[in-house]
C-alpha cells in the first residue's frame, strides 16, 4: 500500500466511505463507513506518491491519464467527499511552501505588462463548437443559469438568466448596447428582439465570433446585431447600456482599474451597466493550478472587496448588488449530466484523455460551488444617481413584459456544422 498517499487520505477523510485499492491489489478504507461506498484504484506504483506530493495539480492529471480510476461512484463523488471533509488537512509544510510559491508566481505573472487575453481565451473558447453543443442549452449559454423558481430545467433557467439581466438594463427602443464578451450571441439577439435595441458584441474567440455571426445571419438580425473580434482595451465611442456576462473572470486581478475606467469612458452619462461574474467570499490571490493549466489560463475569481475599490476609483456608482448562491452548482450539474450522456460523441471529437479532463473540470467546478461557497455576483453600475429607479420592483415588472415577448418569439434555429 502506498503509505504516503494513504497517510494523506487518513488526514483528510473523517466522514464517508472511501475504499482505496493500490496497484498491487491492497485495500484500505477511510472514513466512518457511512453512506455509499466510493472505490478508487491506483493504476501504478508511483501515482499515489505523485498525487500526495502535489494534489492540487496531479490529482486531476492522474484522473486524465487513467492512472487514478474511480470504480464505484463518480469523480464528482470523490471531489465532493474531499471537500466535505476539508482538503486543507492534506497540507504538509512542503505543500504549504509550494502553495506560497504558486501565489507569488501567479501575482507576478498577473502584473506583467503583457496582453495574453486572446491566447488565454483561445485556449478554452476556441475549442470545436460541436463540443459545447453536446451539453449547453439550445441557445449556447455558457454561464450560470438562473434557477428561479427553483426546480426548473436548464433551458428555462438560461432563459430566466437572460430575462433577469435584460430587465436590470432598463432597455428602451433605439438604444445602443455594448456586450463585452458576447459568447455565441444568444444574449445579444435576445436583447435586440425583446427591446428593439442596437447591439454590438465583442469577443476574443474566433470560434465564437464565427458561430455568433452565422446565428445573426440566420436570424435576420444583421441590421441590429453585430459581433467583432476586439479587446475591451480598444473600445471607443459611447453606449447607452453595457452588459458583460462571464467575461470579467478573465480580466485579471491586476487590470481591474483599467477595465472599469474603460467601461466608465464608453458608458454614456445616463447609462447603465450590468456585470455578471463568478466571485468568492474572500480573496484567494490565485487560481487552482490544474484549472489554470488545463482550463482557464490567466483566470481569477475575485471577492467583492477586490472589485469595488476599482469601481469606485473609476467614478462608477454601484446601484445594485445581487448574489446567486448555488445556481452555478445546479448549472454545472446539468452540464455534467448532459456531457456524460453524450460522452461517446465527445470522444469522437477529441479523445479519451480530453474527455476525462472535461469530466474532471465539470465535476471539480460543481464541487467547488457546492462546498466552497462560491457565489455568482451581479453588479448594476451607473454614472448618474438617477439612472436607475430607487426601488427594485421595476425588475419584476420588466420580467413580466419579457415573458409576454418570449411567448410569441419564434424558436431559435439550430446552427449546422
C-alpha positions as CSV (number, residue, x, y, z in Angstrom):
1,X,0.0,0.0,0.0
2,X,1.3,3.5,-0.9
3,X,1.9,4.8,2.6
4,X,2.4,8.5,1.6
5,X,-0.9,8.7,-0.3
6,X,-2.7,6.6,2.4
7,X,-1.4,8.9,5.1
8,X,-2.8,12.0,3.2
9,X,-6.2,10.3,2.8
10,X,-6.1,9.4,6.5
11,X,-5.6,13.0,7.5
12,X,-8.4,14.2,5.3
13,X,-11.2,11.6,5.3
14,X,-13.0,11.6,8.6
15,X,-16.6,11.0,7.4
16,X,-17.9,9.0,4.4
17,X,-16.8,5.7,3.0
18,X,-13.8,5.6,0.7
19,X,-12.1,2.4,-0.4
20,X,-8.6,2.6,-1.9
21,X,-7.1,-0.2,-4.0
22,X,-3.4,0.1,-4.8
23,X,-1.7,-1.2,-7.9
24,X,-0.8,-4.5,-6.2
25,X,-4.4,-5.1,-5.1
26,X,-4.1,-4.0,-1.5
27,X,-7.2,-2.5,0.0
28,X,-7.7,0.2,2.7
29,X,-10.8,2.0,3.8
30,X,-11.1,5.6,5.1
31,X,-13.9,7.5,6.9
32,X,-16.6,6.4,9.3
33,X,-18.2,3.9,6.8
34,X,-21.4,5.9,6.5
35,X,-23.0,6.4,3.1
36,X,-22.5,4.8,-0.3
37,X,-19.0,3.3,-0.8
38,X,-16.7,5.2,-3.1
39,X,-14.0,3.0,-4.6
40,X,-10.8,4.3,-6.3
41,X,-7.9,2.4,-7.8
42,X,-4.3,3.4,-8.3
43,X,-3.1,2.1,-11.7
44,X,0.6,2.1,-11.0
45,X,3.1,2.2,-8.1
46,X,4.1,5.9,-8.5
47,X,0.8,7.7,-8.9
48,X,-0.1,7.8,-5.2
49,X,3.2,9.4,-4.3
50,X,2.9,11.9,-7.2
51,X,-0.6,12.9,-6.0
52,X,0.5,13.3,-2.4
53,X,3.4,15.5,-3.5
54,X,1.1,18.0,-5.3
55,X,-2.6,17.1,-5.0
56,X,-3.9,20.4,-6.3
57,X,-2.3,19.7,-9.7
58,X,-1.7,16.0,-10.0
59,X,-5.0,14.6,-8.8
60,X,-6.6,15.9,-11.9
61,X,-3.7,14.9,-14.1
62,X,-3.8,11.3,-12.7
63,X,-7.5,11.1,-13.5
64,X,-7.0,12.5,-17.0
65,X,-4.3,9.9,-17.7
66,X,-6.3,7.0,-16.4
67,X,-3.8,6.4,-13.5
68,X,-6.4,7.2,-10.9
69,X,-9.6,5.2,-11.6
70,X,-13.0,5.7,-9.9
71,X,-14.5,2.2,-9.9
72,X,-17.6,2.8,-7.8
73,X,-19.2,6.3,-7.7
74,X,-18.0,9.2,-9.9
75,X,-15.1,11.6,-9.9
76,X,-17.6,14.2,-8.6
77,X,-18.3,12.0,-5.6
78,X,-14.6,11.8,-4.9
79,X,-14.0,15.5,-5.2
80,X,-17.2,16.3,-3.1
81,X,-16.0,13.8,-0.4
82,X,-12.6,15.5,-0.2
83,X,-14.1,19.0,0.0
84,X,-16.7,18.0,2.6
85,X,-14.0,16.6,4.8
86,X,-11.7,19.6,4.4
87,X,-8.9,19.4,1.9
88,X,-6.7,21.7,4.0
89,X,-6.0,18.7,6.2
90,X,-3.9,17.4,3.4
91,X,-1.4,20.2,3.8
92,X,2.2,19.5,4.9
93,X,5.0,22.0,5.3
94,X,6.2,21.2,1.8
95,X,2.8,21.7,0.3
96,X,2.4,25.0,2.1
97,X,5.6,26.2,0.6
98,X,4.6,25.0,-2.8
99,X,1.3,27.0,-2.4
100,X,3.1,30.1,-1.4
101,X,5.4,29.8,-4.4
102,X,2.5,29.5,-6.7
103,X,0.8,32.5,-5.2
104,X,3.9,34.6,-5.7
105,X,4.4,33.3,-9.3
106,X,0.7,34.0,-10.2
107,X,0.8,37.5,-8.8
108,X,4.0,38.3,-10.7
109,X,2.6,37.0,-14.0
110,X,-0.7,38.8,-13.5
111,X,1.2,42.1,-13.2
112,X,3.5,41.7,-16.2
113,X,2.6,44.3,-19.0
114,X,1.9,41.5,-21.5
115,X,-1.6,41.2,-23.0
116,X,-2.3,37.4,-23.2
117,X,-6.0,37.9,-23.4
118,X,-6.5,36.5,-26.8
119,X,-4.3,33.4,-26.2
120,X,-6.0,32.7,-22.9
121,X,-9.4,32.9,-24.4
122,X,-8.5,30.8,-27.4
123,X,-7.2,28.0,-25.1
124,X,-10.8,27.4,-23.9
125,X,-13.3,29.1,-26.1
126,X,-11.8,28.2,-29.5
127,X,-12.4,24.5,-29.0
128,X,-14.6,22.8,-31.5
129,X,-18.0,24.4,-31.3
130,X,-19.6,20.9,-31.5
131,X,-18.1,20.1,-28.1
132,X,-20.2,22.8,-26.4
133,X,-23.3,21.8,-28.4
134,X,-23.1,18.5,-26.6
135,X,-24.0,19.9,-23.2
136,X,-25.2,23.5,-23.4
137,X,-28.8,24.6,-23.8
138,X,-30.2,25.3,-27.3
139,X,-29.1,29.0,-27.1
140,X,-25.5,28.0,-26.1
141,X,-25.4,30.0,-22.8
142,X,-22.0,29.2,-21.3
143,X,-22.5,31.0,-18.0
144,X,-24.5,30.5,-14.8
145,X,-28.2,29.9,-15.3
146,X,-30.9,31.4,-13.0
147,X,-33.0,28.7,-11.4
148,X,-35.8,30.9,-10.4
149,X,-38.1,29.4,-9.5
150,X,-36.1,26.5,-8.1
151,X,-36.5,23.2,-9.8
152,X,-36.9,24.4,-13.4
153,X,-34.8,22.8,-16.2
154,X,-31.6,24.2,-17.7
155,X,-33.4,25.6,-20.8
156,X,-35.9,27.6,-18.7
157,X,-33.1,28.7,-16.3
158,X,-30.9,30.0,-19.0
159,X,-33.9,31.9,-20.4
160,X,-34.6,33.3,-16.9
161,X,-31.0,34.5,-16.7
162,X,-31.3,36.5,-20.0
163,X,-34.7,37.8,-18.9
164,X,-33.3,39.0,-15.5
165,X,-30.3,40.7,-16.9
166,X,-32.3,42.4,-19.6
167,X,-34.8,43.7,-17.0
168,X,-31.9,45.2,-15.0
169,X,-30.6,47.0,-18.0
170,X,-33.8,49.1,-18.4
171,X,-33.6,48.9,-22.2
172,X,-35.5,51.3,-24.4
173,X,-36.1,51.0,-28.1
174,X,-33.3,52.6,-30.2
175,X,-30.7,52.5,-27.5
176,X,-27.1,51.3,-28.2
177,X,-25.9,48.3,-26.2
178,X,-22.3,47.0,-25.8
179,X,-21.9,43.4,-24.8
180,X,-18.3,42.7,-23.5
181,X,-17.7,39.0,-24.0
182,X,-20.5,38.1,-26.4
183,X,-20.1,34.3,-26.4
184,X,-22.2,32.6,-29.1
185,X,-24.5,35.6,-29.5
186,X,-27.7,34.4,-27.6
187,X,-28.0,37.3,-25.2
188,X,-27.3,39.9,-27.9
189,X,-30.0,38.5,-30.1
190,X,-32.5,38.3,-27.2
191,X,-32.0,41.9,-26.3
192,X,-32.3,43.1,-29.9
193,X,-35.6,41.2,-30.4
194,X,-37.0,41.9,-27.0
195,X,-36.4,45.7,-26.8
196,X,-35.6,46.9,-30.3
197,X,-32.0,48.0,-29.3
198,X,-28.8,48.0,-31.4
199,X,-26.3,45.6,-30.1
200,X,-22.5,45.5,-30.6
201,X,-20.8,42.4,-29.1
202,X,-17.1,42.0,-28.7
203,X,-15.1,38.7,-28.2
204,X,-11.6,37.4,-28.5
205,X,-12.7,33.9,-29.6
206,X,-12.6,33.4,-33.3
207,X,-14.7,30.3,-33.0
208,X,-17.4,32.1,-31.0
209,X,-17.3,35.0,-33.5
210,X,-17.9,32.8,-36.5
211,X,-20.8,30.9,-34.8
212,X,-22.4,34.1,-33.5
213,X,-22.2,35.9,-36.8
214,X,-23.8,32.9,-38.5
215,X,-26.6,32.8,-36.0
216,X,-27.3,36.5,-36.5
217,X,-27.4,35.9,-40.3
218,X,-29.8,33.0,-40.0
219,X,-32.0,35.0,-37.6
220,X,-32.1,38.0,-39.9
221,X,-30.7,40.4,-37.3
222,X,-27.7,41.8,-39.2
223,X,-29.0,45.3,-39.2
224,X,-29.3,45.4,-35.4
225,X,-26.8,43.0,-34.0
226,X,-23.1,42.8,-34.9
227,X,-20.1,41.0,-33.4
228,X,-16.5,42.0,-33.6
229,X,-13.1,40.5,-32.7
230,X,-11.9,43.1,-30.3
231,X,-10.3,43.6,-26.9
232,X,-12.1,45.8,-24.4
233,X,-9.0,47.9,-24.2
234,X,-9.5,49.0,-27.8
235,X,-13.1,50.2,-27.4
236,X,-14.2,53.7,-28.4
237,X,-17.4,55.7,-28.7
238,X,-20.2,55.6,-26.2
239,X,-23.2,53.3,-25.5
240,X,-26.4,53.7,-23.6
241,X,-26.1,50.3,-22.0
242,X,-23.2,47.8,-21.3
243,X,-23.6,44.2,-20.3
244,X,-20.9,41.7,-19.5
245,X,-21.6,38.1,-18.6
246,X,-18.9,35.6,-17.7
247,X,-16.1,37.6,-19.1
248,X,-14.8,39.5,-16.0
249,X,-13.2,36.4,-14.6
250,X,-10.6,36.6,-17.5
251,X,-9.7,40.3,-17.0
252,X,-7.0,39.5,-14.4
253,X,-6.7,41.0,-10.9
254,X,-4.1,43.5,-11.9
255,X,-6.3,45.0,-14.6
256,X,-9.5,45.8,-12.8
257,X,-8.7,49.5,-12.7
258,X,-8.1,49.6,-16.4
259,X,-11.3,47.6,-17.1
260,X,-13.6,49.9,-15.1
261,X,-12.0,53.1,-16.4
262,X,-12.7,51.9,-19.9
263,X,-16.3,51.0,-19.0
264,X,-16.8,54.4,-17.5
265,X,-15.4,56.0,-20.6
266,X,-17.7,54.3,-23.1
267,X,-20.8,54.4,-20.9
268,X,-23.0,57.4,-21.5
269,X,-23.7,59.8,-18.6
270,X,-27.3,58.4,-18.2
271,X,-26.2,54.8,-19.0
272,X,-26.5,51.6,-17.1
273,X,-24.1,48.6,-16.9
274,X,-24.7,45.1,-15.6
275,X,-21.7,42.9,-14.8
276,X,-22.2,39.2,-14.1
277,X,-19.3,37.2,-12.8
278,X,-18.2,34.4,-10.5
279,X,-16.9,35.6,-7.2
280,X,-15.5,34.5,-3.9
281,X,-16.4,35.2,-0.2
282,X,-12.8,36.4,0.4
283,X,-9.6,37.0,-1.7
284,X,-7.8,33.9,-2.9
285,X,-4.9,35.7,-4.7
286,X,-4.5,32.8,-7.2
287,X,-6.5,30.1,-9.0
288,X,-6.3,26.3,-8.7
289,X,-3.2,25.2,-10.6
290,X,-5.0,22.4,-12.5
291,X,-7.7,24.8,-13.7
292,X,-5.2,27.4,-14.7
293,X,-3.0,24.9,-16.6
294,X,-5.7,22.9,-18.5
295,X,-8.9,25.0,-18.5
296,X,-8.7,28.8,-17.8
297,X,-5.2,30.2,-18.1
298,X,-5.0,33.7,-16.6
299,X,-8.4,33.4,-14.9
300,X,-9.2,34.7,-11.4
301,X,-12.4,34.7,-9.3
302,X,-12.5,37.9,-7.3
303,X,-14.0,38.8,-4.0
304,X,-16.2,41.9,-3.9
305,X,-13.5,43.5,-1.8
306,X,-11.1,43.3,-4.7
307,X,-13.6,44.6,-7.2
308,X,-15.5,47.5,-5.6
309,X,-12.4,49.7,-5.0
310,X,-11.7,49.7,-8.7
311,X,-15.3,50.5,-9.4
312,X,-15.2,53.5,-7.1
313,X,-11.9,54.8,-8.4
314,X,-13.4,54.7,-12.0
315,X,-16.2,57.0,-10.8
316,X,-19.0,54.5,-11.3
317,X,-21.9,54.2,-8.8
318,X,-23.0,50.8,-7.5
319,X,-26.8,50.8,-7.9
320,X,-27.5,47.1,-7.1
321,X,-25.6,44.1,-5.9
322,X,-27.2,40.6,-6.2
323,X,-25.7,37.3,-5.0
324,X,-26.7,34.0,-6.5
325,X,-25.6,31.1,-4.2
326,X,-25.8,27.5,-5.6
327,X,-27.2,28.5,-9.0
328,X,-23.9,27.6,-10.7
329,X,-23.7,24.3,-8.9
330,X,-27.1,23.4,-10.4
331,X,-25.9,24.7,-13.8
332,X,-22.8,22.6,-13.7
333,X,-24.7,19.5,-12.6
334,X,-26.9,19.9,-15.7
335,X,-23.9,20.4,-18.0
336,X,-22.1,17.4,-16.5
337,X,-25.1,15.1,-16.8
338,X,-25.6,16.2,-20.4
339,X,-21.9,15.8,-21.3
340,X,-21.8,12.3,-19.7
341,X,-24.9,11.3,-21.7
342,X,-23.1,12.2,-24.9
343,X,-19.6,11.3,-23.9
344,X,-19.1,8.9,-26.8
345,X,-19.7,11.8,-29.2
346,X,-17.1,13.9,-27.3
347,X,-14.5,11.1,-27.6
348,X,-15.1,11.1,-31.4
349,X,-14.4,14.9,-31.5
350,X,-11.3,14.7,-29.4
351,X,-10.0,11.6,-27.5
352,X,-10.4,9.7,-24.2
353,X,-7.9,11.9,-22.3
354,X,-9.6,15.1,-23.3
355,X,-13.0,13.7,-22.2
356,X,-11.6,12.7,-18.8
357,X,-10.1,16.2,-18.5
358,X,-13.5,17.8,-19.3
359,X,-15.3,15.4,-16.9
360,X,-12.9,16.4,-14.2
361,X,-13.3,20.1,-14.9
362,X,-17.1,20.0,-14.7
363,X,-17.0,17.9,-11.6
364,X,-14.4,20.0,-9.9
365,X,-16.2,23.2,-10.6
366,X,-19.5,21.8,-9.3
367,X,-17.8,20.5,-6.1
368,X,-16.3,24.0,-5.6
369,X,-19.6,25.8,-5.9
370,X,-21.3,23.3,-3.6
371,X,-18.7,23.2,-0.9
372,X,-16.6,26.4,-1.1
373,X,-19.5,28.9,-1.0
374,X,-18.6,30.4,-4.4
375,X,-21.3,32.9,-5.5
376,X,-22.3,34.4,-8.8
377,X,-22.4,38.2,-8.4
378,X,-24.3,40.7,-10.4
379,X,-23.3,44.4,-10.1
380,X,-25.5,47.1,-11.6
381,X,-23.4,50.2,-12.2
382,X,-24.1,53.7,-13.5
383,X,-22.5,57.1,-13.8
384,X,-25.6,59.2,-12.7
385,X,-27.6,58.9,-9.5
386,X,-30.9,58.9,-11.3
387,X,-30.0,56.3,-14.0
388,X,-31.9,53.5,-12.1
389,X,-35.2,53.6,-10.1
390,X,-34.9,53.9,-6.4
391,X,-36.9,50.7,-5.8
392,X,-36.3,47.3,-7.3
393,X,-39.9,46.5,-8.3
394,X,-39.1,47.6,-11.8
395,X,-37.1,44.4,-12.3
396,X,-40.1,42.1,-11.7
397,X,-42.4,44.3,-13.8
398,X,-39.9,44.2,-16.7
399,X,-39.6,40.4,-16.4
400,X,-43.4,40.1,-16.8
401,X,-43.3,42.1,-20.0
402,X,-40.4,40.0,-21.3
403,X,-42.3,36.8,-20.6
404,X,-45.0,38.0,-22.9
405,X,-42.4,38.7,-25.6
406,X,-40.9,35.2,-25.1
407,X,-44.3,33.5,-25.6
408,X,-44.5,34.9,-29.1
409,X,-40.8,34.8,-30.0
410,X,-40.1,32.4,-32.9
411,X,-37.9,29.4,-31.9
412,X,-34.1,29.7,-32.4
413,X,-32.8,28.0,-35.5
414,X,-30.0,25.4,-35.0
415,X,-26.6,26.0,-36.4
416,X,-25.3,23.4,-38.8
417,X,-21.7,22.3,-38.5
